[in-house]
Amino acid sequence: MVTRSTFTPVADGDALDALWERSGAEPVVLFKHDPFCSISLVAYQEVANLGRDVAVVDVARAKALAKDVAKRTGVRHESPQVIVLRDGAAAWDASHWDITANAIADALADGPATP
């Protein structure tokens, strides 16, 4: 049986603060998702196949929050986008068709860094 990811919505800046704090103890997967975008829906399925907890920012409904993620990480906003946080910083990111469960798993296992 395949374990599917658990998606936890990120609702506000306090929730982002909690993710940044948690990233000091373990890597955090943050997925910026637009439920109205077909590419984002494909990325959603890839992230679902990762089989772990994933924090999700709905960029269609929380534009300011998505911009806050870009500001905090220094990673230019794109959607869909996955950012792996470690120790309060972006350790890896991918967007659009580069989002795959395998690529994220590699990044979580200290795989290749963002070019």
Secondary structure, DSSP 4 states (H G I P E B T S, - for coil): -PPPPEEEE--SHHHHHHHHHHTTTS-EEEEEE-TT-HHHHHHHHHHHTT-SEEEEEETTT-HHHHHHHHHHH-PPP-SSEEEEEETTEEEEEEEGGG--HHHHHHHHTT-PPP-
